[in-house]
Each structure stands twice: as C-alpha cells, then as structure tokens.
Amino acid sequence: MESREHISDEQLLLRYTQGDSDAFTTLVKRYERELFAFLARFLGDATLAEDVFQEAFLQIHLSADDFDASRRLKPWLFTIAANKARDALRRRFRRPAAELDAPVAADKDDVRFIDLIPANIPSPTTGIENHEAAQAVQSIVRQMPENLRIVLLLSYFYDFAYKEIAEILSVPLGTVKSRLHMAVKQFARQWALAGLSPRDPSPREKKDTE
C-alpha cells in the first residue's frame, strides 16, 4: 500500500476529488487531534466539538472541487471550523445526522461521509502531563470573550501567523494584533490570580515579524 505520510494536504484533497476516498480519510486522520483539540478548547464542550469537527469536514467534502489549489489547505480548514464553531456557540445548532449519511461520490453510494470520520477522536488534554495546570489553562481560556479566545488559540496553541489568523477570521491584521495583545494580558492576569505556580505559562507576545 502506498505511504501517504509525505503527501501534502493539498494533494490529498486533489486525489479525493479524483475519486480516491482513502485520501480523504488520511486527511481527516492527519488533523483529528489538532483540529478537535482546537474546537474543544474553543467551545468548552467535547460533544459539541465532535459535532463541529464532523460538520467542518463535511463542508470540506462538499466544497472540495472549489478549493484553490494554489492556497494552503490548513488555514481553509480552520476557517471553516472556526465559522462552524462560532455558529454552534450562537445557536447551539446540531446538524441532523441524516446529512452526514450523504454518499462521498456518485459512483460509491455505499460509502457514507460519516464512515470516513474516525470514532476515536482523542481528548484535547491528551499529552498534557500536569493535569492541574492543564485544567487551569483550559478554564482561563474558556472564560475569555469569544473574540479573544479564538485569536489566542489560533496563535499560541496552533501557531498560525498573524496574516493567516486575519484570513481565517476575516478581520484586519491590526485587529488580530490588538485582540491578541488583550488576550495575552488577560490570560497572564487570570493565571496570576489562580496562583498555581510561580512559573508563568502564559503565551509570550510574538515579535511583530509575521
């Protein structure tokens, strides 16, 4: 079997549009930890995060043919996921499960989209050794205003550049920087109030080079 480890995200999506459903499965597995953890931290609800995760990849499935192959897929994926997550927070809307039963291709009616989504999506705290600190970080981030929380997550947890965050959120670059500055200050203040450790785990302000 061909190894897909070194195939780019963009090439995997192209293969999927050409009828290779396994390429889509590989793409989902490649992002299952990172994207689910982002959604769980942003939404503060693992069940809702799983729903939104599936909705995001359903949208990728539906829009695959329209993807601009000259762009990176990851910011596009996070744009879709962020929009779905914000909609879920505002409306607490759940897509009917029947929509996830749509066939993935006209010539593969026995394969449903939901079959491509792994059932064992990991917990967002996987790999964090200090449980008390992890819980404190999640609590602080979860209590932030939505517009600050999402910028902080995208920048410091998922290492998107400022320009990519601006693209994902459809806001000016200056807005990203100002919100991030406020988010970092708020995080540091709340961590100090928690008083769990003398070591400050707060995100450091990035240099203005991105």
N, CA and C of each residue as an Amber inpcrd file, in Angstrom:
protein
   630
   0.8440000  -1.1980000   0.0000000   0.0000000   0.0000000   0.0000000
   0.8850000   1.2560000   0.0000000   0.4840000   2.2220000  -0.7750000
   1.2610000   3.4570000  -0.8860000   1.2500000   4.2300000   0.4270000
   2.4280000   4.7120000   0.8290000   2.5140000   5.5480000   2.0150000
   2.0470000   6.9600000   1.6620000   1.1650000   7.5120000   2.5040000
   0.6250000   8.8500000   2.2540000   1.2090000   9.8790000   3.2050000
   2.1740000   9.4520000   4.0100000   2.7210000  10.3140000   5.0530000
   3.2920000  11.6070000   4.4960000   3.9460000  11.5330000   3.3430000
   4.6320000  12.6990000   2.8050000   3.8310000  13.4130000   1.7050000
   2.6030000  12.9850000   1.5060000   1.7500000  13.6520000   0.5180000
   1.1540000  14.8980000   1.1550000   1.2010000  16.0110000   0.4830000
   0.7010000  17.2710000   1.0430000  -0.8110000  17.2280000   1.2220000
  -1.3010000  18.0960000   2.1010000  -2.7450000  18.2180000   2.3080000
  -3.4440000  18.5180000   0.9970000  -2.8640000  19.4390000   0.2470000
  -3.4850000  19.8860000  -0.9950000  -3.5620000  18.7460000  -2.0180000
  -2.5200000  17.9350000  -2.0660000  -2.5060000  16.8080000  -2.9920000
  -3.5090000  15.7330000  -2.5710000  -3.6400000  15.5420000  -1.2640000
  -4.6380000  14.5850000  -0.7760000  -6.0490000  15.0110000  -1.1800000
  -6.3450000  16.2950000  -1.0340000  -7.6820000  16.7670000  -1.4080000
  -7.9040000  16.6220000  -2.9010000  -6.8590000  16.8880000  -3.6900000
  -6.9710000  16.7230000  -5.1430000  -7.2690000  15.2650000  -5.4800000
  -6.5700000  14.3470000  -4.8330000  -6.8120000  12.9280000  -5.0790000
  -8.2380000  12.5420000  -4.7080000  -8.7240000  13.1400000  -3.6350000
 -10.0890000  12.8560000  -3.2160000 -11.0950000  13.2950000  -4.2830000
 -10.8800000  14.4740000  -4.8470000 -11.7940000  14.9490000  -5.8910000
 -11.7220000  14.0820000  -7.1370000 -10.6490000  13.3300000  -7.2690000
 -10.4790000  12.4350000  -8.4180000 -10.9840000  11.0230000  -8.1320000
 -11.6100000  10.8440000  -6.9520000 -12.2500000   9.5670000  -6.6530000
 -11.5670000   8.6940000  -5.6250000 -10.4880000   9.1820000  -5.0090000
  -9.7560000   8.4020000  -4.0160000 -10.2980000   8.7370000  -2.6210000
 -11.2790000   7.9670000  -2.1450000 -11.8880000   8.2640000  -0.8480000
 -10.9120000   8.0330000   0.3030000  -9.9310000   7.1500000   0.1090000
  -8.9400000   6.9160000   1.1580000  -8.0950000   8.1620000   1.4200000
  -7.9290000   9.0000000   0.4000000  -7.1720000  10.2340000   0.5730000
  -7.8810000  11.1530000   1.5590000  -9.2030000  11.1590000   1.5280000
  -9.9690000  11.9840000   2.4590000  -9.8210000  11.4500000   3.8820000
  -9.8760000  10.1310000   4.0190000  -9.6910000   9.5200000   5.3310000
  -8.3280000   9.8770000   5.9100000  -7.3070000   9.8500000   5.0650000
  -5.9630000  10.2210000   5.5050000  -5.9300000  11.6680000   5.9700000
  -6.6140000  12.5430000   5.2490000  -6.6560000  13.9600000   5.6010000
  -7.3460000  14.1660000   6.9500000  -8.4400000  13.4710000   7.1610000
  -9.1590000  13.5690000   8.4320000  -8.2740000  13.1020000   9.5790000
  -7.6130000  11.9750000   9.4050000  -6.7630000  11.4370000  10.4650000
  -5.5820000  12.3600000  10.7460000  -5.1070000  13.0260000   9.7090000
  -3.9700000  13.9280000   9.8770000  -4.3220000  15.0830000  10.8050000
  -5.5850000  15.4930000  10.8060000  -5.9930000  16.6610000  11.5950000
  -6.8900000  16.3200000  12.7780000  -7.1390000  15.0420000  13.0190000
  -8.1260000  14.6970000  14.0510000  -7.7280000  15.1850000  15.4410000
  -6.4610000  15.1130000  15.7850000  -6.0330000  15.5790000  17.1090000
  -6.0080000  17.1020000  17.1720000  -5.3460000  17.7060000  16.2030000
  -5.1270000  19.1480000  16.2290000  -6.4250000  19.9260000  16.1130000
  -7.2520000  19.5670000  15.1510000  -8.4870000  20.3230000  14.9320000
  -9.4950000  20.0640000  16.0450000  -9.6080000  18.8130000  16.4720000
 -10.5480000  18.5330000  17.5530000 -10.1390000  19.2430000  18.8410000
  -8.8420000  19.2450000  19.1410000  -8.3780000  19.9360000  20.3470000
  -8.6930000  21.4230000  20.2760000  -8.4990000  22.0260000  19.1020000
  -8.8360000  23.4410000  18.9150000 -10.3180000  23.6800000  19.1890000
 -11.1680000  22.8450000  18.6200000 -12.6090000  23.0220000  18.7820000
 -13.0430000  22.7880000  20.2250000 -12.4580000  21.7790000  20.8680000
 -12.8240000  21.5000000  22.2600000 -12.4220000  22.6500000  23.1720000
 -11.2450000  23.2130000  22.9350000 -10.7990000  24.3500000  23.7510000
 -11.6560000  25.5760000  23.4870000 -12.0070000  25.7900000  22.2400000
 -12.7810000  26.9830000  21.9020000 -14.2210000  26.8710000  22.3900000
 -14.8170000  25.6970000  22.2040000 -16.2220000  25.5130000  22.5500000
 -16.4220000  25.1600000  24.0180000 -15.4060000  24.5420000  24.6510000
 -15.5520000  24.1170000  26.0290000 -16.5390000  22.9860000  26.1980000
 -16.7400000  22.2130000  25.1420000 -17.7290000  21.1400000  25.1540000
 -17.2600000  20.0810000  24.1610000 -16.7950000  18.9360000  24.6750000
 -16.2230000  17.9090000  23.8080000 -17.2540000  17.3180000  22.8560000
 -18.4870000  17.1590000  23.3440000 -19.5330000  16.6000000  22.4810000
 -19.8450000  17.5430000  21.3290000 -19.9850000  18.8150000  21.6510000
 -20.2510000  19.8030000  20.6100000 -19.0530000  19.9130000  19.6650000
 -17.8480000  19.8050000  20.2120000 -16.6460000  19.8600000  19.3810000
 -16.6220000  18.7230000  18.3680000 -17.0530000  17.5490000  18.7770000
 -17.0900000  16.4170000  17.8540000 -18.0900000  16.6670000  16.7350000
 -19.2490000  17.2430000  17.0890000 -20.2460000  17.5820000  16.0600000
 -19.6740000  18.5760000  15.0580000 -19.0210000  19.6170000  15.5760000
 -18.4790000  20.6590000  14.7050000 -17.3280000  20.1140000  13.8640000
 -16.5140000  19.2380000  14.4530000 -15.4400000  18.5870000  13.7030000
 -16.0080000  17.8840000  12.4790000 -17.0680000  17.1350000  12.6800000
 -17.6890000  16.4140000  11.5720000 -18.2940000  17.3780000  10.5540000
 -18.9190000  18.4450000  11.0520000 -19.5020000  19.4320000  10.1480000
 -18.4280000  20.1100000   9.2960000 -17.2800000  20.3890000   9.9210000
 -16.1910000  21.0450000   9.1930000 -15.7020000  20.1700000   8.0480000
 -15.5110000  18.8880000   8.3150000 -15.0360000  18.0050000   7.2590000
 -16.1360000  17.6780000   6.2540000 -17.3800000  17.7300000   6.6930000
 -18.4750000  17.6030000   5.7290000 -18.4230000  18.7670000   4.7420000
 -18.1530000  19.9690000   5.2570000 -18.0540000  21.1370000   4.3830000
 -16.8540000  21.0100000   3.4420000 -15.7370000  20.4660000   3.9450000
 -14.5770000  20.2160000   3.0820000 -14.9730000  19.2620000   1.9590000
 -15.6930000  18.2150000   2.3190000 -16.1840000  17.2430000   1.3360000
 -17.0530000  17.9160000   0.2830000 -17.9760000  18.7440000   0.7290000
 -18.9080000  19.3830000  -0.2030000 -18.2440000  20.4320000  -1.0780000
 -17.1880000  21.0790000  -0.5540000 -16.5480000  22.1890000  -1.2650000
 -15.2060000  21.8170000  -1.8860000 -14.8640000  20.5500000  -1.8520000
 -13.5330000  20.1170000  -2.3090000 -13.2300000  20.5650000  -3.7330000
 -14.2200000  20.4790000  -4.6020000 -13.9900000  20.8420000  -6.0080000
 -13.7310000  22.3300000  -6.1930000 -14.1270000  23.1410000  -5.2210000
 -13.9580000  24.5970000  -5.3270000 -12.6810000  25.0960000  -4.6720000
 -11.9180000  24.2050000  -4.0540000 -10.7130000  24.6320000  -3.3530000
  -9.6640000  25.1340000  -4.3310000  -9.0490000  26.2670000  -3.9890000
  -7.9790000  26.8540000  -4.7970000  -6.6770000  26.1550000  -4.4470000
  -6.1930000  25.3240000  -5.3400000  -5.0160000  24.5050000  -5.0640000
  -3.7440000  25.3230000  -4.8750000  -3.7860000  26.6140000  -5.2040000
  -2.6080000  27.4560000  -5.0020000  -2.4970000  27.9270000  -3.5470000
  -3.5270000  27.6880000  -2.7530000  -3.5320000  28.0880000  -1.3480000
  -3.2070000  26.8900000  -0.4670000  -2.8350000  27.1720000   0.8000000
  -2.6480000  26.1070000   1.7800000  -4.0030000  25.6360000   2.2850000
  -4.1360000  24.3470000   2.4910000  -5.4200000  23.8070000   2.9230000
  -5.6780000  24.0660000   4.4040000  -4.6500000  24.0390000   5.2370000
  -4.8510000  24.1390000   6.6800000  -5.5810000  25.4120000   7.0970000
  -5.1820000  26.6070000   6.6330000  -5.9550000  27.8040000   7.0130000
  -7.4070000  27.7300000   6.5440000  -7.6380000  27.1430000   5.3740000
  -9.0090000  26.9990000   4.8580000  -9.8050000  26.0850000   5.7840000
  -9.2110000  24.9840000   6.2030000  -9.8730000  24.0590000   7.1150000
 -10.2160000  24.7440000   8.4330000  -9.2810000  25.4960000   8.9980000
  -9.5320000  26.1730000  10.2650000 -10.5360000  27.3170000  10.1000000
 -10.5640000  27.9340000   8.9260000 -11.5790000  28.9580000   8.6620000
 -12.9710000  28.3380000   8.7470000 -13.1380000  27.2170000   8.0830000
 -14.4280000  26.5240000   8.0960000 -14.7820000  26.0850000   9.5160000
 -13.8170000  25.4940000  10.2080000 -14.0730000  25.0040000  11.5670000
 -14.4140000  26.1470000  12.5170000 -13.6930000  27.2630000  12.4050000
 -13.9570000  28.4080000  13.2750000 -15.3500000  28.9720000  13.0290000
 -15.7400000  29.0590000  11.7720000 -17.0800000  29.5680000  11.4510000
 -18.1650000  28.6310000  11.9820000 -17.9530000  27.3290000  11.8040000
 -18.9200000  26.3560000  12.3130000 -19.0030000  26.4290000  13.8400000
 -17.8620000  26.6010000  14.4800000 -17.8410000  26.6620000  15.9420000
 -18.5590000  27.8980000  16.4640000 -18.3170000  29.0400000  15.8250000
 -18.9860000  30.2670000  16.2720000 -20.4890000  30.1800000  16.0460000
 -20.8950000  29.5660000  14.9420000 -22.3240000  29.3600000  14.7090000
 -22.9210000  28.4610000  15.7850000 -22.1690000  27.4180000  16.1670000
 -22.6600000  26.4870000  17.1840000 -22.8200000  27.1750000  18.5270000
 -21.8810000  28.0650000  18.8670000 -21.9810000  28.7850000  20.1320000
 -23.1850000  29.7130000  20.1390000 -23.4440000  30.3360000  19.0130000
 -24.5270000  31.3240000  18.9730000 -25.8960000  30.6740000  18.9160000
 -25.9780000  29.5570000  18.2550000 -27.2970000  28.9670000  18.0320000
 -27.4760000  27.6050000  18.6820000 -26.3860000  27.0080000  19.1580000
 -26.4400000  25.6520000  19.7000000 -27.1800000  24.7320000  18.7320000
 -26.7890000  24.8940000  17.4740000 -27.4560000  24.1620000  16.3980000
 -26.7160000  22.8680000  16.1280000 -27.4600000  21.7570000  16.0120000
 -26.8850000  20.4700000  15.6660000 -27.4240000  20.0300000  14.3060000
 -26.5230000  19.6930000  13.4060000 -26.9700000  19.1970000  12.1010000
 -27.6540000  17.8430000  12.2790000 -28.7360000  17.6090000  11.5570000
 -29.3480000  16.2820000  11.6060000 -28.3500000  15.2370000  11.1230000
 -28.3570000  14.0810000  11.7700000 -27.4010000  13.0400000  11.4070000
 -27.5750000  12.5870000   9.9730000 -28.7870000  12.7090000   9.4400000
 -29.0300000  12.2550000   8.0720000 -28.1330000  12.9600000   7.0730000
 -27.7520000  14.2230000   7.3420000 -26.9080000  14.9450000   6.4040000
 -25.5220000  14.3220000   6.3190000 -25.1050000  13.6690000   7.4080000
 -23.7960000  13.0320000   7.4090000 -23.8330000  11.6700000   6.7370000
 -25.0130000  11.2400000   6.2750000 -25.1290000   9.9730000   5.5780000
 -25.0360000  10.1340000   4.0650000 -24.7210000  11.3450000   3.6110000
 -24.6080000  11.5820000   2.1770000 -23.4650000  10.7560000   1.5990000
 -23.6550000  10.1630000   0.4090000 -22.5580000   9.4160000  -0.2100000
 -21.4020000  10.3310000  -0.5460000 -20.1740000   9.7890000  -0.5040000
 -18.9920000  10.6140000  -0.7550000 -18.7470000  10.8070000  -2.2380000
 -19.3160000   9.9600000  -3.0680000 -19.1200000  10.0970000  -4.5140000
 -20.2720000   9.4130000  -5.2270000 -20.5580000   9.9020000  -6.4320000
 -21.7050000   9.3910000  -7.1700000 -21.5760000   7.9000000  -7.4810000
 -20.3340000   7.4430000  -7.6620000 -20.1390000   6.0440000  -8.0240000
 -19.8180000   5.1660000  -6.8180000 -19.9730000   5.7340000  -5.6030000
 -19.6860000   4.9730000  -4.3920000 -20.8050000   5.2110000  -3.3820000
 -22.0340000   4.8620000  -3.7890000 -23.1830000   5.1600000  -2.9500000
 -23.1890000   4.3730000  -1.6460000 -22.3860000   3.2990000  -1.5700000
 -22.3660000   2.5020000  -0.3520000 -21.3960000   3.0440000   0.6890000
 -20.6630000   4.1080000   0.3410000 -19.7210000   4.7250000   1.2710000
 -20.2800000   6.0650000   1.7110000 -20.5280000   6.2220000   3.0180000
 -21.0880000   7.4660000   3.5380000 -19.9810000   8.3580000   4.0710000
 -20.2510000   9.6500000   4.1050000 -19.2650000  10.5900000   4.6540000
 -18.9040000  10.2310000   6.0780000 -19.9070000   9.8530000   6.8830000
 -19.6780000   9.5770000   8.2950000 -18.7090000   8.4140000   8.4700000
 -18.6230000   7.5060000   7.4770000 -17.7100000   6.3730000   7.5730000
 -16.2540000   6.8080000   7.5180000 -16.0100000   7.9970000   6.9980000
 -14.6480000   8.4790000   6.8640000 -14.1520000   9.1820000   8.1260000
 -15.0510000   9.4740000   9.0590000 -14.6870000  10.1720000  10.2900000
 -14.3390000   9.1530000  11.3650000 -13.1450000   9.2030000  11.9380000
 -12.7620000   8.2370000  12.9790000 -13.6080000   8.4060000  14.2330000
 -13.9470000   7.2920000  14.8630000 -14.7950000   7.3380000  16.0590000
 -14.0060000   7.6760000  17.3160000 -12.7000000   7.4200000  17.2810000
 -11.8900000   7.5930000  18.4960000 -11.1430000   8.9140000  18.4890000
 -11.8660000  10.0300000  18.3560000 -11.2410000  11.3380000  18.4210000
 -10.7230000  11.5520000  19.8330000  -9.4450000  11.8780000  19.9950000
  -8.8450000  11.9390000  21.3360000  -9.2730000  13.1570000  22.1340000
  -9.0660000  13.0770000  23.4410000  -9.3590000  14.1880000  24.3360000
  -8.4010000  15.3430000  24.0800000  -8.8580000  16.5830000  24.2070000
  -7.9640000  17.7230000  23.9890000  -6.8520000  17.8290000  25.0150000
  -6.9530000  17.0930000  26.1350000  -5.8940000  17.1460000  27.1450000
  -4.8620000  16.0420000  26.9650000  -4.9890000  15.2440000  25.8980000
  -4.0250000  14.1750000  25.6620000  -2.6140000  14.7400000  25.5620000
  -1.6880000  14.1430000  26.3000000  -0.2930000  14.5620000  26.2230000
   0.0920000  15.6540000  27.1980000  -0.8550000  16.1890000  27.9560000
  -0.5260000  17.2180000  28.9410000  -0.2660000  16.5310000  30.2770000
   0.9730000  16.6020000  30.7760000   1.3670000  15.8530000  31.9540000
   0.8200000  16.4730000  33.2450000   0.9100000  17.7980000  33.3840000
   0.4610000  18.4670000  34.5950000  -1.0370000  18.7180000  34.4960000
  -1.8180000  17.8080000  35.0810000  -3.2730000  17.8750000  34.9280000
  -3.8410000  19.1510000  35.5320000  -3.3350000  19.5460000  36.7080000
  -3.8550000  20.7480000  37.3730000  -3.6140000  21.9830000  36.5140000
  -2.4060000  22.0990000  35.9390000  -2.0950000  23.2440000  35.0940000
  -2.9300000  23.2120000  33.8220000  -3.0990000  22.0200000  33.2590000
  -3.8880000  21.8900000  32.0360000  -5.3250000  22.3310000  32.2650000
  -5.8880000  21.9170000  33.4000000  -7.2530000  22.3050000  33.7330000
  -7.3630000  23.8150000  33.9260000  -6.3520000  24.3940000  34.5680000
  -6.3640000  25.8340000  34.8020000  -6.2910000  26.6030000  33.4830000
  -5.4070000  26.1590000  32.5950000  -5.2750000  26.8180000  31.2930000
  -6.5910000  26.7590000  30.5420000  -7.2040000  25.5690000  30.4960000
  -8.4720000  25.4270000  29.7730000  -9.5630000  26.2920000  30.3840000
  -9.5880000  26.3610000  31.7040000 -10.6060000  27.1610000  32.3770000
 -10.4520000  28.6430000  32.0500000  -9.2080000  29.1250000  32.0980000
  -8.9560000  30.5370000  31.7990000  -9.3260000  30.8680000  30.3610000
  -8.8830000  30.0180000  29.4410000  -9.1710000  30.2560000  28.0230000
 -10.6690000  30.1960000  27.7600000 -11.3490000  29.2410000  28.3740000
 -12.7850000  29.0690000  28.1540000 -13.5880000  30.2750000  28.6250000
 -13.0970000  30.9730000  29.6720000 -13.8320000  32.1120000  30.2140000
 -13.5590000  33.4190000  29.4790000 -12.6390000  33.4050000  28.5400000
 -12.3490000  34.6160000  27.7710000 -13.5010000  34.9390000  26.8190000
 -13.6530000  36.2100000  26.4560000 -14.6110000  36.5530000  25.4020000
 -14.2610000  35.8010000  24.1260000 -15.2610000  35.4420000  23.3640000
 -15.0580000  34.6290000  22.1590000 -14.0080000  35.2060000  21.2190000
 -14.0510000  36.5380000  20.9960000 -13.1330000  37.1320000  20.0200000
 -11.6790000  37.0860000  20.4770000 -11.4400000  37.0790000  21.7900000
 -10.0740000  36.9590000  22.3060000  -9.6410000  35.4990000  22.3730000
 -10.5670000  34.6520000  22.7650000 -10.2420000  33.2290000  22.9210000
  -9.7850000  32.6070000  21.6020000 -10.4880000  32.8960000  20.5420000
 -10.1620000  32.2380000  19.2710000  -8.8250000  32.7330000  18.7150000
  -8.5210000  34.0110000  18.9090000  -7.2340000  34.5420000  18.4440000
  -6.0910000  33.9170000  19.2310000  -6.2640000  33.7940000  20.5410000
  -5.2290000  33.1950000  21.3710000  -4.9790000  31.7410000  20.9850000
  -6.0400000  30.9970000  20.7750000  -5.8930000  29.5930000  20.3990000
  -5.1780000  29.4390000  19.0650000  -5.6090000  30.2100000  18.0850000
  -5.0060000  30.0870000  16.7560000  -3.5360000  30.4810000  16.7560000
  -3.1890000  31.4760000  17.5540000  -1.8150000  31.9720000  17.5450000
  -0.8780000  31.1130000  18.3770000  -1.2350000  30.8590000  19.6210000
  -0.2880000  30.2410000  20.5380000  -0.4450000  28.7370000  20.6940000
  -1.6460000  28.2250000  20.4740000  -1.8300000  26.7880000  20.5560000
  -1.5880000  26.1220000  19.2080000  -1.8580000  26.8590000  18.1140000
  -1.7790000  26.2480000  16.7820000  -0.8380000  26.9740000  15.8450000
  -0.1600000  27.9930000  16.3550000   0.9780000  28.6200000  15.6810000
   0.6640000  29.1580000  14.2840000  -0.5310000  29.6850000  14.0920000
  -0.8250000  30.3690000  12.8350000  -0.1820000  31.7510000  12.8590000
   0.3040000  32.1890000  11.7260000   0.8470000  33.5390000  11.5940000
  -0.2950000  34.5510000  11.6610000   0.0450000  35.7910000  11.9950000
  -0.9800000  36.8340000  12.1050000  -1.8060000  36.9640000  10.8230000
  -1.1350000  36.9340000   9.6900000  -1.8510000  37.0900000   8.4200000
  -2.8290000  35.9390000   8.1890000  -2.4380000  34.7360000   8.5980000
  -3.3300000  33.5910000   8.4410000  -4.5340000  33.7060000   9.3730000
  -4.2970000  34.1960000  10.5850000  -5.4150000  34.3780000  11.5180000
  -6.3900000  35.4180000  10.9680000  -5.8500000  36.4880000  10.4200000
  -6.7060000  37.5200000   9.8200000  -7.5540000  36.9310000   8.7050000
  -6.9550000  36.0330000   7.9280000  -7.6860000  35.3840000   6.8410000
  -8.7490000  34.4370000   7.3800000  -8.3920000  33.6510000   8.3910000
  -9.3380000  32.7000000   8.9710000 -10.5540000  33.4060000   9.5580000
 -10.3130000  34.5260000  10.2520000 -11.3920000  35.2240000  10.9600000
 -12.0270000  36.3460000  10.1420000 -11.4420000  36.6240000   8.9640000
 -11.9550000  37.6990000   8.1040000 -11.9720000  39.0440000   8.8230000
 -10.8500000  39.3530000   9.4780000 -10.7010000  40.6360000  10.1650000
  -9.3700000  41.2480000   9.7380000  -9.2030000  42.5790000   9.9050000
  -7.9280000  43.2160000   9.5440000  -6.7750000  42.7090000  10.3980000
  -5.5820000  42.8030000   9.8430000  -4.3760000  42.3660000  10.5410000
  -4.2110000  43.1040000  11.8690000  -4.4810000  44.4110000  11.8740000
  -4.3640000  45.1950000  13.0990000  -5.3100000  44.7140000  14.1790000
  -6.4840000  44.2430000  13.7850000  -7.4540000  43.7260000  14.7580000
  -6.9300000  42.4610000  15.4140000  -6.2980000  41.6070000  14.6130000
  -5.7070000  40.3820000  15.1620000  -4.6670000  40.7290000  16.2230000
  -3.7910000  41.6690000  15.9060000  -2.7180000  42.0400000  16.8320000
  -3.2580000  42.6490000  18.1170000  -4.2490000  43.5190000  17.9880000
  -4.7790000  44.1680000  19.1910000  -5.5380000  43.1740000  20.0630000
  -6.3000000  42.2820000  19.4330000  -7.0340000  41.2750000  20.2070000
  -6.0710000  40.3020000  20.8890000  -5.0100000  39.9490000  20.1780000
  -4.0390000  39.0330000  20.7550000  -3.3320000  39.6690000  21.9500000
  -3.0200000  40.9500000  21.8240000  -2.3850000  41.6600000  22.9320000
  -3.2950000  41.6580000  24.1610000  -4.5760000  41.9220000  23.9520000
  -5.5300000  41.9190000  25.0600000  -5.6830000  40.5180000  25.6480000
  -5.6970000  39.5090000  24.7710000  -5.8680000  38.1280000  25.2230000
  -4.7010000  37.6850000  26.0940000  -3.4850000  38.0280000  25.6840000
  -2.3000000  37.6530000  26.4460000  -2.3100000  38.3210000  27.8160000
  -2.6670000  39.5890000  27.8650000  -2.7210000  40.3100000  29.1370000
  -3.7810000  39.6910000  30.0540000  -4.9290000  39.3520000  29.4760000
  -5.9960000  38.7720000  30.2860000  -5.6020000  37.3980000  30.8000000
  -4.9570000  36.6020000  29.9330000  -4.5150000  35.2790000  30.3680000
  -3.5210000  35.3870000  31.5170000  -2.5210000  36.2490000  31.3540000
  -1.4930000  36.4100000  32.3810000  -2.1040000  36.8660000  33.7010000
  -3.0820000  37.7780000  33.6290000  -3.7170000  38.2880000  34.8450000
  -4.4950000  37.1770000  35.5560000  -5.2490000  36.3840000  34.7820000
  -6.0460000  35.3220000  35.3880000  -5.1670000  34.2030000  35.9320000
  -4.0440000  33.9370000  35.2520000  -3.1330000  32.9120000  35.7630000
  -2.5250000  33.3470000  37.0950000  -2.1630000  34.6070000  37.1740000
  -1.5920000  35.1310000  38.4220000  -2.6100000  35.0240000  39.5540000
  -3.8680000  35.2900000  39.2530000  -4.9090000  35.1950000  40.2710000
  -5.1200000  33.7510000  40.7210000  -4.9220000  32.8040000  39.7830000
  -5.0890000  31.3880000  40.1340000  -4.0140000  30.9370000  41.1060000
  -2.8090000  31.4810000  40.9800000  -1.7320000  31.2190000  41.9230000
  -1.3030000  29.7770000  42.0280000  -1.3090000  29.0470000  40.8850000
  -0.9530000  27.6350000  40.9380000   0.5460000  27.3860000  40.9790000
   1.3130000  28.2890000  40.3700000   2.7510000  28.0580000  40.2760000
   3.4450000  29.3860000  40.0790000   4.6710000  29.5380000  40.5910000
   5.4090000  30.7760000  40.3510000   5.8520000  30.9130000  38.9120000
   5.8600000  29.7970000  38.1810000   6.2400000  29.8690000  36.7710000
   5.0540000  30.3320000  35.9540000   5.2610000  31.3320000  35.1250000
   4.1820000  31.8920000  34.3200000   4.1150000  31.1680000  32.9840000
   3.0280000  30.3710000  32.7350000   2.9230000  29.6260000  31.4870000
   2.2350000  30.4110000  30.3850000   1.9780000  31.6880000  30.6360000
   1.1890000  32.4470000  29.6700000   1.9290000  32.5890000  28.3550000
   1.1810000  32.6780000  27.2490000   1.8060000  32.8580000  25.9500000
   2.6340000  34.1320000  25.9160000   3.7900000  34.0550000  25.3060000
   4.6350000  35.2360000  25.1750000   4.2320000  36.0270000  23.9450000
   4.2970000  37.3250000  24.0360000   3.9830000  38.1620000  22.8870000
   4.9540000  37.8460000  21.7490000   4.4250000  37.5700000  20.5870000
   5.2790000  37.3070000  19.4320000   5.8780000  38.6010000  18.9340000
   7.0530000  38.4860000  18.3720000   7.6390000  39.6420000  17.7400000
   6.8330000  39.9820000  16.4880000   6.7840000  41.2410000  16.1770000
   5.9430000  41.6850000  15.0570000   6.6750000  41.4540000  13.7410000
   6.8390000  40.1510000  13.4190000   7.5790000  39.8110000  12.1890000
   6.7450000  38.9580000  11.2720000   5.4890000  38.6960000  11.6240000
   4.6920000  37.7740000  10.8050000   3.7000000  38.5680000   9.9670000
